[in-house]
Amino acid sequence: MIDPHQFALFFAAALLLAATPGPGIFYVAARTLSGGRAEGVASSFGTGLGGLVHVTAGAVGVSALVLASAQLFTALKLVGAAYLVWIGIRTILAARRDAQAIAAGLEPAPPVGARRAFREGVVVEALNPKTAAFFLAFLPQFVDVGAGHVALQFAILGVTSVILNTLADLVVAVVAGRTQEGLGGRPGLVRRLREASGGAMVVLGLGLMLARRPAS
């Protein structure tokens, strides 16, 4: 159905894009540094499910409808950006609060847990209209209309991209988990890393607010 040569080109491009830092990667890093590897892994699968939301929507044409409507695109953009900024600010405040508790000889706040990390990961990715724009702009270049089953081809390419993105997030979770474990005796550095991850999410959220609807 999909030409092997075209798929190889797509796979190479998607792999490169999967390694490019974005909201999902920074969210996974922040969750791992805060709650450990289990939360990082859960958040990775959450962002993966959020990506599948866009793949499904793109395959049935919903994403195209959103991108074609200035009002719908703006609404989704603002909600997603606000949520990302809120998560980022919460991450920064939690990092400082935990550091103050440790300095005072108190126990830091308990981790949010894998279930909540998973749910938030879904929302972070599903509310990002730039992901929808990416799928609708990038994937069709590798779809062979003459071969038929266009929606199925789109879905296969989209799922492949989501799998690669999820694997990249899992690598981040493992690396961040080892970093957290190795810096157990240096809470100040862990706090700064968590603040940096939160700050990156705030910046990405503000950048999302300025995103323009792709030209048709």
Rosetta silent file (secondary structure, phi, psi, omega in degrees, C-alpha in Angstrom):
SEQUENCE: MIDPHQFALFFAAALLLAATPGPGIFYVAARTLSGGRAEGVASSFGTGLGGLVHVTAGAVGVSALVLASAQLFTALKLVGAAYLVWIGIRTILAARRDAQAIAAGLEPAPPVGARRAFREGVVVEALNPKTAAFFLAFLPQFVDVGAGHVALQFAILGVTSVILNTLADLVVAVVAGRTQEGLGGRPGLVRRLREASGGAMVVLGLGLMLARRPAS
SCORE:     score description
SCORE:     0.000 S_00000001
   1 L     0.000  -51.693  178.212    0.000    0.000    0.000 S_00000001
   2 L  -101.455  129.276 -179.352    2.732    2.460    1.005 S_00000001
   3 L   -59.408  128.852 -177.427    5.830    2.528   -1.190 S_00000001
   4 H   -57.077  -38.992 -179.835    8.787    1.131    0.836 S_00000001
   5 H   -65.393  -43.951  178.181   11.125    3.874   -0.388 S_00000001
   6 H   -62.782  -40.602 -179.224    8.645    6.586    0.596 S_00000001
   7 H   -65.983  -37.087  178.417    8.101    4.951    3.964 S_00000001
   8 H   -63.461  -41.518  177.229   11.864    4.833    4.585 S_00000001
   9 H   -63.871  -43.591  178.638   12.106    8.559    3.869 S_00000001
  10 H   -61.671  -44.246 -177.770    9.154    9.221    6.140 S_00000001
  11 H   -61.207  -42.835 -179.998   10.622    7.080    8.927 S_00000001
  12 H   -63.964  -43.729 -179.988   13.947    8.932    8.817 S_00000001
  13 H   -66.795  -42.874 -179.340   12.248   12.337    8.904 S_00000001
  14 H   -65.535  -36.386  178.062    9.831   11.296   11.654 S_00000001
  15 H   -64.287  -41.807  178.052   12.685    9.889   13.733 S_00000001
  16 H   -64.141  -42.720 -179.700   14.567   13.183   13.499 S_00000001
  17 H   -68.445  -31.944  179.546   11.448   15.152   14.436 S_00000001
  18 H   -64.198  -31.850 -178.803   10.729   12.810   17.357 S_00000001
  19 L   -83.124   -5.225  179.671   14.088   13.729   18.897 S_00000001
  20 L   -80.525  124.994 -177.998   13.335   17.457   18.622 S_00000001
  21 L   -58.287  136.000  177.254   12.349   18.881   22.038 S_00000001
  22 L  -147.846 -171.642 -178.737    8.709   19.899   22.344 S_00000001
  23 H   -54.554  -41.806 -178.350    5.965   20.193   24.984 S_00000001
  24 H   -62.034  -45.560 -178.250    5.754   16.418   25.436 S_00000001
  25 H   -64.202  -43.710 -179.226    9.471   15.947   26.069 S_00000001
  26 H   -68.939  -34.353  176.764    9.664   18.793   28.568 S_00000001
  27 H   -65.338  -44.630  179.477    6.533   17.567   30.349 S_00000001
  28 H   -61.554  -43.155  179.287    7.990   14.057   30.634 S_00000001
  29 H   -61.740  -44.159 -179.363   11.282   15.443   31.935 S_00000001
  30 H   -64.672  -43.036 -179.223    9.520   17.579   34.546 S_00000001
  31 H   -65.307  -38.928 -179.126    7.300   14.726   35.716 S_00000001
  32 H   -68.336  -44.979 -179.847   10.272   12.346   35.981 S_00000001
  33 H   -64.584  -27.712 -178.965   12.437   14.802   37.911 S_00000001
  34 H   -85.226  -48.118 -171.757    9.513   15.437   40.256 S_00000001
  35 H  -117.296    2.483  178.402    8.038   11.989   40.797 S_00000001
  36 L    97.442  178.316 -173.644   10.555    9.510   39.463 S_00000001
  37 H   -63.181  -35.098 -178.280   10.776    7.178   36.514 S_00000001
  38 H   -61.076  -43.129  177.886    7.301    5.668   36.995 S_00000001
  39 H   -67.110  -37.410  178.890    5.644    9.052   36.518 S_00000001
  40 H   -63.426  -43.584  178.713    7.883    9.765   33.541 S_00000001
  41 H   -64.840  -43.107  179.315    6.955    6.510   31.832 S_00000001
  42 H   -61.798  -42.634  179.817    3.258    7.074   32.542 S_00000001
  43 H   -67.015  -31.418  177.066    3.419   10.600   31.138 S_00000001
  44 H   -63.070  -45.262  178.041    5.196    9.256   28.029 S_00000001
  45 H   -68.840  -29.366  176.050    2.317    6.906   27.306 S_00000001
  46 H   -65.321  -46.514  178.025   -0.076    9.772   28.037 S_00000001
  47 H   -65.367  -31.718  176.425    1.493   12.020   25.406 S_00000001
  48 H   -63.694  -43.879  177.751    1.436    9.036   23.052 S_00000001
  49 H   -64.825  -38.245  176.854   -2.309    8.632   23.519 S_00000001
  50 H   -61.883  -36.989  176.305   -2.724   12.369   23.021 S_00000001
  51 H   -65.764  -37.136  178.638   -0.864   12.034   19.724 S_00000001
  52 H   -65.460  -27.775  175.256   -3.197    9.232   18.655 S_00000001
  53 H   -59.878  -43.880 -179.885   -6.107   11.623   19.212 S_00000001
  54 H   -69.354  -37.281  178.662   -4.644   13.846   16.483 S_00000001
  55 H   -62.709  -46.370  179.731   -3.974   10.886   14.188 S_00000001
  56 H   -63.037  -44.255  179.940   -7.571    9.703   14.523 S_00000001
  57 H   -63.603  -40.243  179.023   -8.932   13.211   14.058 S_00000001
  58 H   -66.135  -39.055 -178.574   -6.750   13.738   11.006 S_00000001
  59 H   -65.687  -32.074 -178.834   -7.796   10.433    9.451 S_00000001
  60 H   -98.546   -1.091  174.857  -11.496   11.304    9.738 S_00000001
  61 L    94.248    0.820 -178.478  -11.044   14.954    8.786 S_00000001
  62 H   -66.593  -41.731 -179.338  -11.753   16.626   12.123 S_00000001
  63 H   -61.439  -39.136  178.293   -8.324   18.240   12.301 S_00000001
  64 H   -61.833  -37.843  177.995   -8.807   19.719    8.849 S_00000001
  65 H   -64.159  -44.054  179.896  -12.078   21.257   10.040 S_00000001
  66 H   -62.414  -45.006 -177.840  -10.378   22.775   13.087 S_00000001
  67 H   -70.221  -26.202  179.515   -7.532   24.209   11.031 S_00000001
  68 H   -77.901  -21.547 -178.539   -9.958   25.582    8.435 S_00000001
  69 L  -101.593  118.388  179.916  -11.924   27.450   11.104 S_00000001
  70 H   -61.806  -38.653 -177.855  -10.163   30.441   12.624 S_00000001
  71 H   -66.939  -46.329 -179.274  -12.470   30.368   15.645 S_00000001
  72 H   -66.147  -40.991  179.762  -11.958   26.665   16.395 S_00000001
  73 H   -62.958  -44.956 -178.956   -8.211   26.883   15.873 S_00000001
  74 H   -63.950  -41.710 -179.722   -7.920   29.922   18.165 S_00000001
  75 H   -62.134  -48.286  179.869  -10.048   28.287   20.872 S_00000001
  76 H   -64.273  -39.428 -179.659   -7.994   25.083   20.859 S_00000001
  77 H   -62.319  -46.976 -176.990   -4.756   27.064   20.704 S_00000001
  78 H   -68.246  -40.392  178.315   -5.609   29.247   23.710 S_00000001
  79 H   -64.375  -46.344  179.874   -6.863   26.347   25.839 S_00000001
  80 H   -63.906  -41.694 -179.989   -3.787   24.272   25.040 S_00000001
  81 H   -66.103  -44.171  179.623   -1.408   27.170   25.625 S_00000001
  82 H   -61.989  -40.328  179.827   -3.033   28.123   28.929 S_00000001
  83 H   -65.380  -41.253 -179.361   -2.877   24.524   30.129 S_00000001
  84 H   -66.343  -41.992  177.928    0.793   24.238   29.183 S_00000001
  85 H   -63.982  -41.719  179.357    1.656   27.511   30.946 S_00000001
  86 H   -61.997  -44.529  178.266   -0.288   26.402   34.029 S_00000001
  87 H   -61.363  -42.283 -179.770    1.557   23.070   34.131 S_00000001
  88 H   -63.243  -46.105  179.545    4.868   24.900   33.750 S_00000001
  89 H   -64.633  -40.997  178.258    4.168   27.400   36.533 S_00000001
  90 H   -62.372  -37.549  178.767    2.925   24.620   38.789 S_00000001
  91 H   -63.897  -43.720  179.963    6.128   22.687   38.116 S_00000001
  92 H   -63.898  -47.171 -178.932    8.292   25.682   39.066 S_00000001
  93 H   -64.364  -39.802  179.362    6.329   26.395   42.245 S_00000001
  94 H   -65.577  -37.971  178.917    6.348   22.724   43.280 S_00000001
  95 H   -63.001  -43.422 -179.834   10.123   22.539   42.759 S_00000001
  96 H   -69.717  -39.885  179.856   10.692   25.558   45.000 S_00000001
  97 H   -64.353  -42.477  179.345    8.228   24.359   47.625 S_00000001
  98 H   -65.969  -39.034  179.660    9.854   20.924   47.801 S_00000001
  99 H   -64.314  -39.939  178.629   13.328   22.477   48.042 S_00000001
 100 H   -66.128  -38.544  179.358   12.199   24.697   50.935 S_00000001
 101 H   -64.815  -43.844  179.381   10.673   21.707   52.723 S_00000001
 102 H   -63.660  -40.988  179.324   13.889   19.691   52.389 S_00000001
 103 H   -63.701  -29.820 -179.747   15.947   22.656   53.623 S_00000001
 104 L   -88.751    3.204  179.703   13.667   22.868   56.655 S_00000001
 105 L    79.323   19.087 -179.414   14.062   19.172   57.393 S_00000001
 106 L  -104.849  166.041  177.267   10.514   18.364   56.303 S_00000001
 107 L   -80.220  134.691  176.356    9.184   15.808   53.844 S_00000001
 108 L   -69.075  166.859  179.068    8.478   17.203   50.350 S_00000001
 109 L   -60.560  143.382  179.661    5.012   16.913   48.847 S_00000001
 110 L   -65.260  152.826  177.717    4.199   13.374   47.641 S_00000001
 111 L   -58.574  156.387 -178.563    4.429   12.716   43.875 S_00000001
 112 L   -71.324  -20.717  178.933    1.261   13.290   41.841 S_00000001
 113 L    97.769  155.105 -175.616    1.239    9.626   40.859 S_00000001
 114 H   -65.658  -37.655 -177.690    1.413    7.747   37.578 S_00000001
 115 H   -63.635  -45.093  179.720   -2.320    8.006   36.815 S_00000001
 116 H   -68.386  -38.347  177.294   -2.387   11.784   37.041 S_00000001
 117 H   -60.925  -39.352  178.012    0.873   12.052   35.100 S_00000001
 118 H   -64.147  -48.394 -178.427   -0.701    9.900   32.378 S_00000001
 119 H   -61.083  -44.232 -179.126   -3.886   12.000   32.242 S_00000001
 120 H   -66.766  -34.351  176.881   -1.990   15.270   32.085 S_00000001
 121 H   -62.067  -40.796  177.270    0.248   13.868   29.358 S_00000001
 122 H   -59.796  -47.199 -176.270   -2.826   13.087   27.254 S_00000001
 123 H   -66.552  -42.902 -179.289   -4.158   16.625   27.703 S_00000001
 124 H   -55.064  -44.126 -176.941   -0.806   18.317   27.015 S_00000001
 125 H   -82.006  -40.390 -176.017   -0.534   16.611   23.623 S_00000001
 126 H   -67.310  -28.295 -178.263   -4.208   16.470   22.649 S_00000001
 127 L   -91.378   10.608 -179.236   -4.693   20.228   23.179 S_00000001
 128 L   -96.722  102.662 -178.299   -1.745   21.185   20.988 S_00000001
 129 H   -67.986  -20.036  177.994   -3.126   22.356   17.606 S_00000001
 130 H   -67.329  -27.225  175.106    0.422   22.539   16.231 S_00000001
 131 H   -67.577  -42.640  177.181    0.497   18.737   16.429 S_00000001
 132 H   -62.382  -43.167  179.108   -2.635   18.592   14.295 S_00000001
 133 H   -62.133  -39.364  179.276   -1.103   21.073   11.856 S_00000001
 134 H   -62.223  -48.744 -178.253    2.060   18.975   11.698 S_00000001
 135 H   -61.701  -41.920 -176.992    0.215   15.775   10.895 S_00000001
 136 H   -75.423  -22.524  178.911   -1.932   17.406    8.207 S_00000001
 137 H   -91.600  -33.105 -172.138    1.032   19.187    6.604 S_00000001
 138 H   -93.054  -49.438 -173.388    3.661   16.445    6.892 S_00000001
 139 H   -63.223  -41.543 -177.996    1.931   13.084    6.549 S_00000001
 140 H   -58.977  -21.363  178.908    0.043   13.721    3.267 S_00000001
 141 H   -64.777  -21.461 -177.447    3.390   14.183    1.509 S_00000001
 142 H  -109.469    9.250  178.291    3.977   10.455    1.965 S_00000001
 143 L   -93.354  128.847  178.185    0.462    9.285    1.113 S_00000001
 144 L   -94.325  101.316 -176.695    0.020    7.690   -2.312 S_00000001
 145 H   -63.001  -35.543 -178.636   -3.440    8.783   -3.425 S_00000001
 146 H   -65.674  -22.806 -179.083   -3.296    6.480   -6.426 S_00000001
 147 H   -81.062  -10.949 -179.919   -2.884    3.441   -4.164 S_00000001
 148 L    79.157 -179.344  179.156   -6.213    4.126   -2.464 S_00000001
 149 L    52.194   49.885 -175.137   -7.146    3.764    1.209 S_00000001
 150 H   -60.091  -44.740 -179.061   -5.897    7.287    1.904 S_00000001
 151 H   -62.188  -39.281  179.675   -7.269    7.421    5.453 S_00000001
 152 H   -67.633  -41.382  176.437   -5.648    4.082    6.283 S_00000001
 153 H   -60.366  -44.563  178.539   -2.297    5.224    4.874 S_00000001
 154 H   -58.655  -44.193 -178.411   -2.582    8.416    6.932 S_00000001
 155 H   -64.201  -41.597  179.885   -3.354    6.385   10.052 S_00000001
 156 H   -62.910  -45.123  178.958   -0.383    4.040    9.506 S_00000001
 157 H   -65.427  -40.923 -179.350    2.027    6.950    9.063 S_00000001
 158 H   -64.979  -44.684  179.091    0.512    8.780   12.023 S_00000001
 159 H   -63.171  -39.377  177.256    0.744    5.787   14.341 S_00000001
 160 H   -60.273  -43.981  179.296    4.358    5.256   13.263 S_00000001
 161 H   -63.535  -41.743  179.998    5.140    8.875   14.115 S_00000001
 162 H   -64.780  -40.629  178.913    3.411    8.581   17.493 S_00000001
 163 H   -61.429  -43.614  178.829    5.352    5.409   18.321 S_00000001
 164 H   -63.956  -42.013  178.325    8.636    7.156   17.531 S_00000001
 165 H   -62.668  -41.866 -179.889    7.633   10.173   19.630 S_00000001
 166 H   -65.692  -40.517  176.993    6.668    7.914   22.528 S_00000001
 167 H   -62.088  -39.651  177.021    9.967    6.049   22.327 S_00000001
 168 H   -63.172  -41.354  178.478   11.799    9.391   22.437 S_00000001
 169 H   -64.779  -38.335  179.165    9.769   10.388   25.500 S_00000001
 170 H   -64.923  -37.803  175.990   10.579    7.059   27.163 S_00000001
 171 H   -61.791  -42.831  177.772   14.294    7.669   26.582 S_00000001
 172 H   -61.667  -41.159  179.559   13.892   11.067   28.245 S_00000001
 173 H   -62.001  -42.225 -179.614   12.084    9.416   31.174 S_00000001
 174 H   -66.762  -46.019 -179.207   14.893    6.901   31.646 S_00000001
 175 H   -64.618  -45.541  179.734   17.653    9.532   31.413 S_00000001
 176 H   -65.715  -34.483  177.930   15.813   11.966   33.687 S_00000001
 177 H   -64.740  -42.745  177.581   15.098    9.123   36.115 S_00000001
 178 H   -66.129  -36.326  177.409   18.765    8.247   36.348 S_00000001
 179 H   -63.297  -44.555  179.827   19.588   11.920   36.781 S_00000001
 180 H   -61.834  -43.246 -179.495   17.106   12.208   39.631 S_00000001
 181 H   -66.633  -39.318 -178.374   18.492    9.114   41.340 S_00000001
 182 H   -72.842  -21.584 -178.574   22.080   10.255   40.884 S_00000001
 183 L  -105.975   24.778 -179.044   21.355   13.706   42.278 S_00000001
 184 L   -57.810  -29.662 -179.832   19.488   12.495   45.342 S_00000001
 185 L   -93.076    6.399 -179.366   21.986   14.254   47.568 S_00000001
 186 L  -128.770   71.045 -176.523   21.846   17.512   45.616 S_00000001
 187 H   -61.285  -28.583  179.675   18.279   18.820   45.955 S_00000001
 188 H   -64.118  -41.505  179.544   19.325   22.280   44.818 S_00000001
 189 H   -69.906  -39.460  176.466   20.400   21.016   41.407 S_00000001
 190 H   -60.357  -41.055  178.962   17.269   18.871   41.074 S_00000001
 191 H   -60.979  -43.697 -178.583   15.199   21.959   41.860 S_00000001
 192 H   -65.996  -37.030  177.352   16.953   23.960   39.140 S_00000001
 193 H   -65.835  -41.576  177.949   16.420   21.181   36.597 S_00000001
 194 H   -64.876  -40.965  178.274   12.733   21.000   37.490 S_00000001
 195 H   -63.327  -39.276  179.277   12.457   24.785   37.239 S_00000001
 196 H   -64.058  -41.491  177.860   14.151   24.694   33.834 S_00000001
 197 H   -64.521  -42.776  177.782   11.664   22.081   32.591 S_00000001
 198 H   -64.157  -41.555  178.604    8.767   24.121   33.938 S_00000001
 199 H   -62.935  -38.275  178.053   10.170   27.292   32.391 S_00000001
 200 H   -63.179  -39.318  178.696   10.495   25.549   29.028 S_00000001
 201 H   -66.211  -37.882  177.397    6.821   24.552   29.179 S_00000001
 202 H   -62.909  -45.526 -179.782    5.842   28.149   29.966 S_00000001
 203 H   -62.382  -43.733  178.436    7.872   29.417   27.008 S_00000001
 204 H   -63.956  -38.358  177.994    6.358   26.785   24.698 S_00000001
 205 H   -64.296  -43.260  177.912    2.882   27.688   25.945 S_00000001
 206 H   -65.113  -37.109  177.016    3.465   31.389   25.275 S_00000001
 207 H   -65.464  -36.558  178.091    4.825   30.505   21.866 S_00000001
 208 H   -64.881  -35.475  177.851    1.704   28.461   21.171 S_00000001
 209 H   -60.485  -29.898 -178.316   -0.443   31.484   21.997 S_00000001
 210 L   -91.124   -2.206 -177.213    1.294   33.342   19.153 S_00000001
 211 L   -65.501  140.990  178.402    0.920   30.488   16.676 S_00000001
 212 L  -101.260  151.420  177.855   -0.963   31.360   13.522 S_00000001
 213 L   -66.276  129.322  179.899   -3.458   29.183   11.715 S_00000001
 214 L   -56.904  140.222  178.849   -1.698   27.480    8.794 S_00000001
 215 L   -68.935  140.854 -179.153   -2.579   28.973    5.453 S_00000001
 216 L   -79.142    0.000    0.000   -4.855   26.806    3.358 S_00000001
